[in-house]
Amino acid sequence: MQKILSKFRYCLIIGLVLLSQSCGTYSFSGASIPAEMKTVSVQFFENTSALVVPNLSQQFTERLKTRIRDQSRLSIIRSDADANFEGRITDYTIRPVSIQGNDRAGLNRMTVTVMVKYTNALNPELNFEQSFQAFQEFSTSQRPVQAQEQDLLKLINTQLTEDIFNKAFANW
């Protein structure tokens, strides 16, 4: 029995050493930002959708800045940066996706669409102008939409900014 435990400990130690060696330099952000890129600017994303949430523009703009700060070494400045993000929120909708027997929505979908123009001053071939869209489904059976809206928008903004960051810096 003692021999078996000794072999098990030996295998466990070898496995842990190999695991720690193989994962030591891996980057989870996936960003491939050139060394010469030092700065980025993020302009205010105005909400031009028909249905306007008062603080959505500010929340989205700040979430994009936070994503860049947290997942890159770039400094955020106001203008004349190596890279620039600008655009607008073009759509905000809440639509039913599942109807119950009593003609009420069993499940709803909140969707936000953002038009983004990305300009890379160091490599113009990487410039893009593209719409990004994210959604969250929710039910109003427990809580009304007003009680859930801010939590849903946080999730949507997180997905949008991840997609935008990946398109600009991870070549996805």
C-alpha positions as CSV (number, residue, x, y, z in Angstrom):
1,M,0.0,0.0,0.0
2,Q,2.9,2.3,0.9
3,K,4.5,1.7,-2.5
4,I,1.3,2.7,-4.3
5,L,0.9,5.9,-2.4
6,S,4.6,6.8,-3.1
7,K,4.1,6.2,-6.8
8,F,0.9,8.3,-6.8
9,R,2.7,11.2,-5.1
10,Y,5.5,11.0,-7.6
11,C,3.1,11.0,-10.5
12,L,1.1,13.9,-9.0
13,I,4.3,16.0,-8.5
14,I,5.6,15.3,-12.0
15,G,2.1,16.2,-13.5
16,L,1.9,19.4,-11.5
17,V,5.5,20.4,-12.6
18,L,4.6,19.7,-16.3
19,L,1.3,21.6,-16.0
20,S,2.9,24.6,-14.5
21,Q,5.7,24.7,-17.1
22,S,3.4,24.4,-20.0
23,C,1.0,27.2,-19.0
24,G,3.5,29.7,-17.6
25,T,3.6,32.1,-20.6
26,Y,0.1,31.7,-22.0
27,S,-1.9,34.9,-22.4
28,F,-5.7,34.6,-22.0
29,S,-6.5,38.0,-23.6
30,G,-5.5,36.9,-27.1
31,A,-4.6,40.4,-28.0
32,S,-1.9,41.0,-30.6
33,I,-1.2,44.7,-30.1
34,P,2.0,45.8,-31.9
35,A,4.8,47.1,-29.7
36,E,4.8,50.5,-31.4
37,M,1.2,51.1,-30.5
38,K,1.1,53.1,-27.3
39,T,-2.1,55.1,-27.2
40,V,-5.8,54.7,-28.0
41,S,-8.7,57.2,-27.9
42,V,-12.4,56.3,-27.3
43,Q,-14.9,58.9,-28.3
44,F,-18.3,59.2,-26.7
45,F,-20.8,56.8,-28.3
46,E,-24.1,58.8,-28.7
47,N,-27.4,56.9,-28.5
48,T,-29.3,57.6,-31.7
49,S,-31.8,54.7,-31.4
50,A,-35.5,55.4,-31.4
51,L,-35.8,54.1,-27.8
52,V,-33.3,56.0,-25.6
53,V,-32.0,54.7,-22.3
54,P,-30.7,57.8,-20.5
55,N,-27.3,56.4,-19.3
56,L,-26.6,53.8,-22.0
57,S,-24.2,55.9,-24.0
58,Q,-22.1,56.7,-20.9
59,Q,-22.2,53.1,-19.7
60,F,-21.1,51.7,-23.0
61,T,-18.3,54.2,-23.6
62,E,-16.9,53.6,-20.1
63,R,-17.2,49.8,-20.5
64,L,-15.2,50.0,-23.7
65,K,-12.5,52.1,-22.0
66,T,-12.4,49.7,-19.1
67,R,-12.0,46.7,-21.4
68,I,-9.1,48.3,-23.1
69,R,-7.4,49.3,-19.8
70,D,-7.9,45.9,-18.3
71,Q,-6.8,43.8,-21.3
72,S,-4.0,45.9,-22.9
73,R,-1.1,48.1,-22.0
74,L,-2.4,51.0,-24.0
75,S,-2.9,54.5,-22.6
76,I,-6.2,56.1,-23.2
77,I,-6.0,59.7,-24.4
78,R,-8.5,62.2,-25.8
79,S,-7.1,62.6,-29.4
80,D,-4.2,62.0,-31.7
81,A,-3.8,58.4,-30.6
82,D,-2.3,55.5,-32.4
83,A,-5.8,53.9,-32.5
84,N,-9.2,55.5,-32.3
85,F,-12.7,54.2,-31.6
86,E,-15.8,56.2,-32.5
87,G,-19.4,55.5,-33.3
88,R,-22.9,55.5,-32.0
89,I,-25.6,53.2,-30.5
90,T,-28.0,52.7,-33.4
91,D,-30.6,50.4,-32.0
92,Y,-32.1,49.4,-28.6
93,T,-35.1,47.1,-28.7
94,I,-37.1,44.8,-26.4
95,R,-39.1,42.3,-28.3
96,P,-41.0,39.1,-27.3
97,V,-39.5,35.9,-28.5
98,S,-41.9,33.4,-26.8
99,I,-45.6,33.9,-26.4
100,Q,-47.6,32.2,-23.7
101,G,-51.1,31.0,-24.0
102,N,-52.6,34.2,-22.6
103,D,-51.1,36.4,-25.4
104,R,-48.3,37.6,-23.0
105,A,-44.6,37.3,-23.7
106,G,-43.1,34.4,-21.9
107,L,-39.6,35.4,-22.9
108,N,-38.3,38.7,-24.1
109,R,-35.1,39.8,-25.9
110,M,-33.2,43.0,-25.2
111,T,-30.9,43.9,-28.1
112,V,-28.4,46.7,-28.5
113,T,-26.6,47.5,-31.8
114,V,-23.5,49.7,-32.0
115,M,-21.9,51.0,-35.1
116,V,-18.1,51.3,-34.6
117,K,-15.5,53.0,-36.6
118,Y,-12.0,51.8,-35.7
119,T,-9.0,53.7,-37.1
120,N,-5.5,52.3,-36.7
121,A,-3.0,55.2,-37.5
122,L,0.0,52.8,-37.6
123,N,-1.6,50.2,-39.9
124,P,-4.6,51.5,-41.9
125,E,-5.2,48.0,-43.3
126,L,-6.7,47.1,-39.9
127,N,-9.3,49.9,-40.0
128,F,-12.9,48.9,-40.0
129,E,-16.4,50.3,-39.8
130,Q,-18.9,47.6,-38.6
131,S,-22.1,47.1,-36.6
132,F,-21.9,44.9,-33.5
133,Q,-25.0,43.5,-31.9
134,A,-25.6,41.7,-28.6
135,F,-28.7,40.5,-26.8
136,Q,-30.0,39.0,-23.6
137,E,-33.2,37.1,-23.1
138,F,-35.3,37.5,-20.0
139,S,-38.7,36.8,-18.4
140,T,-41.0,39.4,-16.8
141,S,-42.8,36.7,-14.8
142,Q,-40.8,37.4,-11.7
143,R,-39.7,41.0,-12.1
144,P,-40.7,43.8,-14.5
145,V,-38.2,44.9,-17.3
146,Q,-37.4,48.1,-15.4
147,A,-36.1,46.1,-12.5
148,Q,-33.9,44.0,-14.8
149,E,-32.8,46.6,-17.4
150,Q,-29.5,47.7,-15.8
151,D,-28.3,44.2,-15.1
152,L,-29.2,43.1,-18.7
153,L,-27.4,46.2,-20.1
154,K,-24.2,45.3,-18.2
155,L,-24.2,41.8,-19.7
156,I,-24.9,43.2,-23.2
157,N,-22.2,45.9,-22.9
158,T,-19.7,43.3,-21.7
159,Q,-20.4,41.1,-24.8
160,L,-20.3,44.1,-27.2
161,T,-17.0,45.5,-25.8
162,E,-15.5,42.0,-25.9
163,D,-16.4,41.6,-29.6
164,I,-15.2,45.1,-30.5
165,F,-11.9,44.6,-28.6
166,N,-11.3,41.2,-30.3
167,K,-12.0,42.6,-33.7
168,A,-9.6,45.5,-33.2
169,F,-6.8,43.8,-31.3
170,A,-7.1,40.0,-31.6
171,N,-7.8,39.8,-35.3
172,W,-10.9,37.8,-34.8
